[in-house]
Amino acid sequence: MQVLIVGLYSRWTPHLETDLELAENHLRAGDTVTQLSCERDLEACDIDPTHSVRACVRCIGRRNAGLRALSGPLSVRRFPSLLTADDRLALAQVKTRFESMAALRAYRFGSFDVGFAVQSSIIWARRDSDLELAAVADDVARFMRSACAMYLAVKRYLSEQPTDRVYVFNGRMAPMRAALRACQELGVECVIHERGCDPEHYSLHVNALPHDIANTERMIRAAWDAPAPDRNEKVRIATAWYDQRSNGGATSWISFTESQERSSLPQDWDPTRRNLTVFTTSEFEFAAISDEWSNPVFADNTAGLCDFVRAVAGREGVHVYLRMHPNLKGLDNASTRALRALSVAGATVLAPESKVCSYALMGASEKVVVTGSSVGIEAAFRGVPALLAGKCYYRDLGAVHLPATFDELVEMALARDLPVLDREGALMYGYYMATFGHRFRHFAPRGLFDGEFKGERIKASRAAKALWPAVLRARALVAPRPSSPSDD
């Protein structure tokens, strides 16, 4: 096989190590492997939106150390070397200034949904889905130029070099999504890698983002329908996954509930009331994926949730608890301020730092409302009616109620006889989440963010840290002046 690895982001474990794992597997199979690299060529990336020399040095140093650990040679190409004069002329016409976030989201460069991709990277970097465009205008311009350059570079490589498969990390982030869209445009198989069910596994997604709802649902159903193991074993595995989460154990990501006080409920909890809990989510990773993630109930999640609490609290004996996601702790943005300031008779807001146990709260509630949090499917598994006012992977598995409008959401929330749905979908989801992915052969994780590849931790050498800053600055002095981008 002829394989291309788009290896731009080398600071993060286990993602660099997954690049290396894939390269090692192909080299041992006798395949030809090329890595597309960045040596401070991107103006902005998700690892370092500000483009600092220090961050670039660490990234380049780790990548080079990792490549030295491979069992065979591979070709390394800097992506700007692929760009032709025509490509650079096209880049000079890339729009970098926009009148609104909506205009940014709608902007496309060829077949590349670059506006969505750039917005996604910036939201994730800032941990804020309610950004003012003026405050991030320079970030938008840098990411826009970087992503479009990557898109053209990958297209150029694929048009000139026979390639059977391309590997890309994550795929959501602007320069990475550029590579995916280039592959899709030219009909070359693109495999996105991400974390798997636990640190021992990585996942592969063929020609689709890991965030693709429809594709993920297909994978969930395929895993459940597979002949082995038998149903009883699948149910056991799924149940163990839900139990691990409710006990504060980390699976594929950090546990947000381990600092909470087990079994604790709010001080004003009254079991004689009809208690309904709204669980918010952190939207940073999913706020700008595609229209597939557009909320069918709320035009704006924060405003919609506040309106919902006002519409339901105090009616027909209902007390509403709004549990802010623990991942929002320490964040000060328009959304967190609006939720913290929400003051309604018959409602209680629980801040992200609250020690109240989310699982105790879920289990004691008459029903729960979520916009995408995994709490929705976990409640369904535990026999608590769950209302999903948003999009997520488990939406169409049949385990949660799906109000189509705001009024229907309010009606369901106030209903006294809302049924518990069949939990088959919850079992399917739990089994998949406990088992998805491929086991590492050459990488041994030591937790979620550390580990050894072929017996060694991949670190930039002292010599690389000393040498590369001077190399990068020297290159900057002799680099050609870029064309001014169009603001039309």
C-alpha positions as CSV (number, residue, x, y, z in Angstrom):
1,M,0.0,0.0,0.0
2,Q,0.9,3.6,-0.5
3,V,0.0,5.4,2.8
4,L,0.0,9.1,3.7
5,I,-0.1,10.2,7.4
6,V,-1.1,13.8,8.0
7,G,1.1,14.2,11.1
8,L,0.6,17.9,12.0
9,Y,-0.1,17.7,15.8
10,S,2.6,16.0,17.7
11,R,2.3,17.5,21.2
12,W,-0.5,15.4,22.4
13,T,-0.3,11.8,23.7
14,P,-1.8,9.4,22.6
15,H,-2.4,11.0,19.2
16,L,1.2,11.3,18.1
17,E,1.7,7.8,19.3
18,T,-1.3,6.6,17.3
19,D,0.3,8.2,14.2
20,L,3.4,6.2,15.0
21,E,1.4,3.0,15.7
22,L,-0.2,3.2,12.3
23,A,3.1,4.0,10.6
24,E,4.8,1.0,12.4
25,N,2.0,-1.4,11.4
26,H,2.3,-0.4,7.7
27,L,6.1,-0.4,7.7
28,R,6.1,-4.0,9.1
29,A,3.6,-5.0,6.4
30,G,6.0,-3.7,3.7
31,D,4.0,-0.7,2.8
32,T,5.3,2.7,1.7
33,V,4.6,5.4,4.2
34,T,4.9,9.2,3.8
35,Q,4.2,11.7,6.5
36,L,3.0,15.2,5.8
37,S,4.6,17.5,8.4
38,C,4.5,21.0,9.7
39,E,7.6,22.9,10.8
40,R,5.9,26.0,12.0
41,D,4.3,26.3,8.6
42,L,0.7,26.6,9.9
43,E,-0.1,30.1,11.0
44,A,-2.4,28.7,13.6
45,C,-3.2,25.2,14.9
46,D,-5.4,23.8,17.7
47,I,-2.3,22.9,19.7
48,D,-1.1,26.5,19.6
49,P,-3.5,29.1,18.1
50,T,-1.0,31.9,18.9
51,H,1.8,30.3,16.8
52,S,4.5,30.6,19.5
53,V,8.1,29.4,18.8
54,R,8.2,27.4,22.0
55,A,5.1,25.4,21.3
56,C,6.3,24.7,17.7
57,V,9.7,23.5,19.0
58,R,8.2,21.0,21.4
59,C,5.9,19.8,18.7
60,I,8.6,19.3,16.1
61,G,11.0,17.8,18.6
62,R,8.4,15.2,19.7
63,R,7.6,14.3,16.1
64,N,11.2,13.8,15.2
65,A,11.9,11.7,18.3
66,G,8.9,9.6,17.4
67,L,10.0,9.0,13.8
68,R,13.4,7.8,15.1
69,A,11.6,5.1,17.1
70,L,10.0,3.5,14.0
71,S,11.5,0.3,12.7
72,G,11.9,1.5,9.1
73,P,12.3,4.7,7.1
74,L,9.5,6.8,5.8
75,S,9.4,9.9,3.7
76,V,8.6,13.2,5.3
77,R,7.2,16.1,3.3
78,R,6.6,19.6,4.6
79,F,3.2,20.5,3.3
80,P,4.1,24.0,1.9
81,S,6.5,22.3,-0.5
82,L,3.6,20.8,-2.3
83,L,2.0,24.2,-3.2
84,T,2.3,25.5,-6.7
85,A,2.3,29.0,-7.9
86,D,-1.4,28.5,-8.9
87,D,-2.1,27.2,-5.4
88,R,-0.5,30.3,-3.8
89,L,-2.5,32.5,-6.1
90,A,-5.7,30.8,-5.0
91,L,-4.7,31.2,-1.3
92,A,-4.3,34.9,-1.9
93,Q,-8.0,35.1,-2.7
94,V,-9.2,33.3,0.4
95,K,-11.7,35.4,2.3
96,T,-10.5,36.0,5.9
97,R,-12.9,38.7,7.2
98,F,-16.6,38.1,7.7
99,E,-19.6,40.2,8.8
100,S,-21.1,37.5,11.1
101,M,-20.5,34.1,12.6
102,A,-23.3,32.8,10.3
103,A,-21.4,34.1,7.3
104,L,-18.2,32.4,8.5
105,R,-20.0,29.1,9.0
106,A,-21.4,29.3,5.4
107,Y,-18.0,30.0,3.8
108,R,-16.6,27.2,1.6
109,F,-13.3,26.9,-0.2
110,G,-13.9,24.5,-3.1
111,S,-15.6,21.5,-1.5
112,F,-14.1,22.3,1.9
113,D,-16.5,23.5,4.6
114,V,-13.7,25.6,5.9
115,G,-16.0,28.1,7.7
116,F,-17.4,25.4,10.0
117,A,-13.9,24.0,10.5
118,V,-12.3,27.3,11.5
119,Q,-15.2,28.1,13.8
120,S,-14.9,24.7,15.4
121,S,-11.2,25.2,16.1
122,I,-11.6,28.6,17.6
123,I,-14.5,27.6,19.8
124,W,-12.5,24.7,21.1
125,A,-9.4,26.8,21.7
126,R,-11.4,29.5,23.5
127,R,-13.8,27.0,25.3
128,D,-16.6,29.4,24.3
129,S,-19.4,28.7,21.8
130,D,-20.8,32.3,22.1
131,L,-17.8,34.2,20.7
132,E,-18.0,37.7,19.3
133,L,-16.6,37.6,15.8
134,A,-14.7,40.9,16.3
135,A,-12.8,39.4,19.3
136,V,-11.5,36.5,17.2
137,A,-11.1,38.1,13.8
138,D,-7.3,37.7,13.7
139,D,-7.6,34.0,14.8
140,V,-10.2,33.4,12.0
141,A,-7.8,34.9,9.4
142,R,-4.9,32.7,10.6
143,F,-6.9,29.5,10.8
144,M,-8.5,30.3,7.4
145,R,-5.2,30.6,5.6
146,S,-3.7,27.6,7.3
147,A,-6.7,25.3,6.6
148,C,-7.0,26.3,3.0
149,A,-3.3,25.8,2.4
150,M,-3.5,22.3,3.9
151,Y,-6.5,21.5,1.7
152,L,-4.6,22.5,-1.5
153,A,-1.5,20.8,-0.3
154,V,-3.2,17.4,0.3
155,K,-5.1,17.7,-3.0
156,R,-1.8,18.4,-4.8
157,Y,-0.1,15.4,-3.2
158,L,-3.0,13.1,-4.0
159,S,-3.2,14.2,-7.6
160,E,0.5,13.6,-8.1
161,Q,1.2,10.6,-5.9
162,P,-0.7,7.3,-6.1
163,T,-2.2,6.9,-2.6
164,D,-4.3,4.0,-1.2
165,R,-5.0,5.5,2.2
166,V,-4.6,8.7,4.2
167,Y,-4.6,8.8,8.0
168,V,-5.8,12.0,9.8
169,F,-6.2,12.7,13.5
170,N,-9.6,13.8,14.8
171,G,-10.8,15.4,11.5
172,R,-12.9,18.1,13.2
173,M,-10.1,20.6,13.6
174,A,-9.5,23.1,10.7
175,P,-6.2,21.8,9.2
176,M,-7.2,18.2,9.8
177,R,-10.7,18.6,8.3
178,A,-9.0,20.2,5.3
179,A,-7.2,16.9,4.7
180,L,-10.4,14.8,5.0
181,R,-12.3,17.0,2.5
182,A,-9.4,16.8,0.0
183,C,-9.5,13.0,0.2
184,Q,-13.2,12.9,-0.2
185,E,-13.1,15.2,-3.2
186,L,-10.5,13.1,-5.0
187,G,-12.0,9.7,-3.9
188,V,-9.1,8.6,-1.8
189,E,-9.9,6.6,1.4
190,C,-9.4,8.7,4.5
191,V,-9.2,7.1,7.9
192,I,-9.7,9.3,10.9
193,H,-8.1,8.2,14.2
194,E,-9.2,9.1,17.7
195,R,-9.3,7.7,21.2
196,G,-11.0,4.3,21.6
197,C,-13.1,2.9,24.4
198,D,-10.2,3.1,26.9
199,P,-6.5,4.1,26.9
200,E,-5.6,0.7,25.5
201,H,-7.5,1.3,22.3
202,Y,-7.7,3.8,19.4
203,S,-10.6,4.1,17.0
204,L,-10.7,4.4,13.2
205,H,-13.4,6.1,11.2
206,V,-13.4,5.5,7.5
207,N,-14.3,8.6,5.3
208,A,-16.2,10.1,8.2
209,L,-15.6,12.3,11.2
210,P,-15.8,10.6,14.6
211,H,-18.4,13.2,15.3
212,D,-20.7,12.0,12.5
213,I,-24.0,11.0,14.2
214,A,-25.3,8.8,11.5
215,N,-22.1,6.9,11.0
216,T,-21.6,6.4,14.7
217,E,-25.1,5.1,15.0
218,R,-24.3,2.6,12.3
219,M,-21.2,1.5,14.1
220,I,-23.2,1.1,17.4
221,R,-25.8,-1.1,15.7
222,A,-23.2,-3.1,13.9
223,A,-21.4,-3.9,17.1
224,W,-24.6,-4.9,18.8
225,D,-25.7,-7.1,15.9
226,A,-22.4,-8.9,15.6
227,P,-22.6,-12.6,16.3
228,A,-20.1,-12.6,19.1
229,P,-20.1,-12.3,21.9
230,D,-23.6,-13.5,22.7
231,R,-26.4,-11.2,24.0
232,N,-25.9,-12.0,27.6
233,E,-22.2,-11.1,27.5
234,K,-23.0,-7.8,25.6
235,V,-25.6,-6.9,28.3
236,R,-23.0,-7.7,31.0
237,I,-20.4,-5.5,29.4
238,A,-22.8,-2.7,28.8
239,T,-24.0,-2.8,32.5
240,A,-20.4,-2.8,33.7
241,W,-19.7,0.3,31.6
242,Y,-22.7,2.2,33.1
243,D,-21.7,1.0,36.6
244,Q,-18.2,2.2,36.2
245,R,-19.3,5.7,35.1
246,S,-21.8,6.0,38.0
247,N,-19.0,5.1,40.4
248,G,-16.8,7.9,39.1
249,G,-14.4,5.8,37.0
250,A,-12.8,7.1,33.9
251,T,-13.3,5.2,30.7
252,S,-12.1,6.9,27.4
253,W,-11.9,10.4,29.0
254,I,-11.5,12.0,32.4
255,S,-14.3,11.6,35.0
256,F,-16.1,14.8,35.7
257,T,-17.9,13.4,38.7
258,E,-15.0,12.0,40.8
259,S,-14.8,15.1,42.9
260,Q,-18.5,15.0,43.8
261,E,-19.8,13.7,47.1
262,R,-21.3,10.2,46.4
263,S,-25.1,10.0,46.9
264,S,-25.4,13.7,47.9
265,L,-28.5,15.7,46.9
266,P,-29.1,19.5,47.0
267,Q,-29.8,21.0,50.4
268,D,-33.3,22.1,49.3
269,W,-34.2,18.6,48.0
270,D,-37.7,17.6,48.8
271,P,-38.7,14.1,47.8
272,T,-42.4,14.9,48.1
273,R,-42.1,17.3,45.1
274,R,-42.0,16.5,41.4
275,N,-38.3,17.0,40.9
276,L,-37.0,17.4,37.3
277,T,-33.3,17.9,36.5
278,V,-31.8,19.6,33.5
279,F,-28.3,18.6,32.7
280,T,-26.3,21.0,30.6
281,T,-23.3,20.0,28.5
282,S,-20.1,21.6,27.3
283,E,-20.5,22.3,23.6
284,F,-16.9,23.1,22.7
285,E,-16.2,20.1,20.5
286,F,-19.6,19.8,18.9
287,A,-20.6,23.4,18.4
288,A,-19.5,23.7,14.8
289,I,-19.4,20.2,13.2
290,S,-22.1,20.4,10.6
291,D,-25.8,21.1,10.2
292,E,-26.3,17.5,11.3
293,W,-25.8,18.8,14.9
294,S,-28.3,21.7,14.6
295,N,-30.6,21.6,17.6
296,P,-34.2,21.0,16.5
297,V,-35.7,22.4,19.7
298,F,-33.5,25.4,20.7
299,A,-32.1,28.0,18.3
300,D,-29.7,28.8,21.1
301,N,-29.0,26.1,23.8
302,T,-28.4,28.5,26.7
303,A,-31.3,30.8,25.9
304,G,-33.5,27.8,25.2
305,L,-32.7,26.1,28.5
306,C,-33.3,29.3,30.4
307,D,-36.7,29.7,28.7
308,F,-37.5,26.1,29.4
309,V,-36.8,26.5,33.1
310,R,-39.0,29.6,33.3
311,A,-41.8,27.7,31.5
312,V,-41.8,24.7,33.7
313,A,-40.6,25.7,37.2
314,G,-43.4,25.9,39.8
315,R,-46.0,24.4,37.5
316,E,-48.0,21.4,38.6
317,G,-45.8,20.8,41.6
318,V,-42.6,20.7,39.5
319,H,-39.3,21.9,40.9
320,V,-36.5,22.2,38.3
321,Y,-32.8,21.7,39.1
322,L,-30.4,22.9,36.5
323,R,-27.1,21.1,36.8
324,M,-24.3,22.9,35.0
325,H,-21.8,20.6,33.5
326,P,-18.7,20.1,35.8
327,N,-16.5,20.8,32.7
328,L,-17.7,24.4,32.8
329,K,-15.9,25.0,36.1
330,G,-13.7,28.1,35.9
331,L,-15.1,29.3,32.6
332,D,-16.5,32.8,32.4
333,N,-18.4,33.4,29.2
334,A,-21.8,34.6,28.1
335,S,-23.3,31.1,28.5
336,T,-22.0,30.4,32.0
337,R,-22.9,33.8,33.2
338,A,-26.5,33.4,31.9
339,L,-26.9,30.0,33.6
340,R,-25.4,31.1,36.9
341,A,-27.6,34.2,37.0
342,L,-30.8,32.3,36.3
343,S,-33.2,33.0,39.2
344,V,-36.7,31.6,38.9
345,A,-39.1,30.6,41.7
346,G,-39.3,26.8,41.7
347,A,-35.9,26.3,40.3
348,T,-32.4,25.7,41.7
349,V,-29.2,26.2,39.7
350,L,-26.3,23.9,40.6
351,A,-22.9,25.5,39.6
352,P,-20.2,23.4,37.9
353,E,-18.2,23.2,41.1
354,S,-21.2,21.9,43.2
355,K,-20.4,18.7,45.1
356,V,-23.9,17.4,44.5
357,C,-23.7,14.0,43.0
358,S,-25.0,14.0,39.4
359,Y,-25.9,10.3,39.5
360,A,-27.8,10.7,42.8
361,L,-29.6,13.6,41.3
362,M,-30.4,11.7,38.1
363,G,-31.7,8.6,40.0
364,A,-33.9,10.6,42.3
365,S,-35.5,12.8,39.6
366,E,-38.9,12.1,38.1
367,K,-37.3,12.7,34.7
368,V,-34.3,14.4,33.2
369,V,-33.8,16.8,30.3
370,V,-30.6,17.0,28.3
371,T,-29.3,18.7,25.1
372,G,-26.7,16.0,24.4
373,S,-25.1,14.9,27.7
374,S,-24.5,11.2,28.2
375,V,-26.6,11.6,31.3
376,G,-29.6,11.2,29.0
377,I,-28.8,7.7,27.9
378,E,-27.5,6.8,31.4
379,A,-30.9,7.9,32.9
380,A,-32.7,5.7,30.3
381,F,-30.5,2.7,31.3
382,R,-31.5,3.4,35.0
383,G,-35.2,3.6,34.2
384,V,-35.5,7.3,34.4
385,P,-37.5,9.0,31.6
386,A,-35.1,11.2,29.6
387,L,-36.0,14.0,27.2
388,L,-33.4,14.9,24.6
389,A,-33.7,18.5,23.3
390,G,-30.8,18.3,21.0
391,K,-28.5,16.0,18.9
392,C,-26.1,13.3,20.0
393,Y,-25.0,9.8,19.1
394,Y,-27.8,8.0,20.9
395,R,-30.6,10.1,19.6
396,D,-32.2,7.5,17.3
397,L,-31.6,4.4,19.4
398,G,-35.1,4.5,20.8
399,A,-34.2,4.9,24.5
400,V,-35.0,8.6,25.0
401,H,-38.0,10.8,24.3
402,L,-37.5,13.2,21.3
403,P,-39.7,16.4,21.6
404,A,-39.9,18.0,18.2
405,T,-40.7,21.6,19.5
406,F,-40.2,23.7,22.5
407,D,-43.9,23.4,23.4
408,E,-43.7,19.6,23.1
409,L,-40.7,19.6,25.4
410,V,-42.7,21.6,28.0
411,E,-45.6,19.3,27.6
412,M,-43.5,16.1,28.1
413,A,-41.7,17.7,31.1
414,L,-45.0,18.4,32.9
415,A,-46.7,15.0,32.0
416,R,-47.3,12.8,35.0
417,D,-47.4,9.6,33.0
418,L,-44.4,9.9,30.7
419,P,-43.3,6.2,30.1
420,V,-39.9,4.7,30.5
421,L,-38.8,3.6,27.0
422,D,-37.3,0.3,26.1
423,R,-33.7,0.3,27.3
424,E,-32.4,-1.8,24.4
425,G,-30.9,1.3,22.8
426,A,-29.1,2.1,26.1
427,L,-27.6,-1.3,26.2
428,M,-26.5,-1.0,22.6
429,Y,-24.8,2.3,23.4
430,G,-23.2,1.1,26.5
431,Y,-21.8,-2.0,24.8
432,Y,-20.3,0.0,22.0
433,M,-18.8,2.6,24.3
434,A,-17.2,-0.2,26.3
435,T,-15.6,-2.0,23.4
436,F,-15.0,0.3,20.4
437,G,-11.6,0.6,18.8
438,H,-8.4,-1.3,18.1
439,R,-6.0,-2.4,20.7
440,F,-2.5,-0.8,20.6
441,R,0.3,-3.2,19.7
442,H,3.3,-0.9,20.1
443,F,2.1,1.8,22.5
444,A,1.6,1.1,26.2
445,P,-0.5,3.9,27.8
446,R,0.1,5.1,31.3
447,G,-3.2,6.8,31.9
448,L,-5.1,9.1,29.6
449,F,-2.2,11.4,28.6
450,D,1.0,9.5,29.0
451,G,2.6,6.3,27.8
452,E,5.5,4.6,26.0
453,F,5.9,3.8,22.3
454,K,8.1,0.7,21.9
455,G,9.3,1.0,25.4
456,E,10.1,4.7,25.5
457,R,8.3,8.0,26.2
458,I,8.5,10.2,23.2
459,K,10.0,13.5,24.2
460,A,11.8,16.3,22.3
461,S,15.6,16.0,22.9
462,R,17.5,18.7,24.7
463,A,19.4,19.3,21.5
464,A,16.2,19.8,19.6
465,K,14.9,22.3,22.1
466,A,18.2,24.2,21.9
467,L,18.6,24.1,18.1
468,W,15.1,24.5,16.6
469,P,14.3,28.0,17.9
470,A,17.2,29.4,15.9
471,V,16.4,27.3,12.8
472,L,12.8,28.5,12.9
473,R,13.8,32.1,13.3
474,A,16.3,31.9,10.5
475,R,13.7,30.4,8.2
476,A,11.3,33.2,9.0
477,L,13.9,35.8,8.0
478,V,14.4,34.3,4.5
479,A,10.8,33.2,3.9
480,P,9.0,34.9,1.0
481,R,6.5,37.5,2.0
482,P,3.0,36.0,1.7
483,S,0.5,37.6,-0.6
484,S,-2.1,39.7,1.1
485,P,-5.4,37.8,1.5
486,S,-8.6,39.2,0.1
487,D,-11.2,40.6,2.4
488,D,-13.9,40.7,-0.2
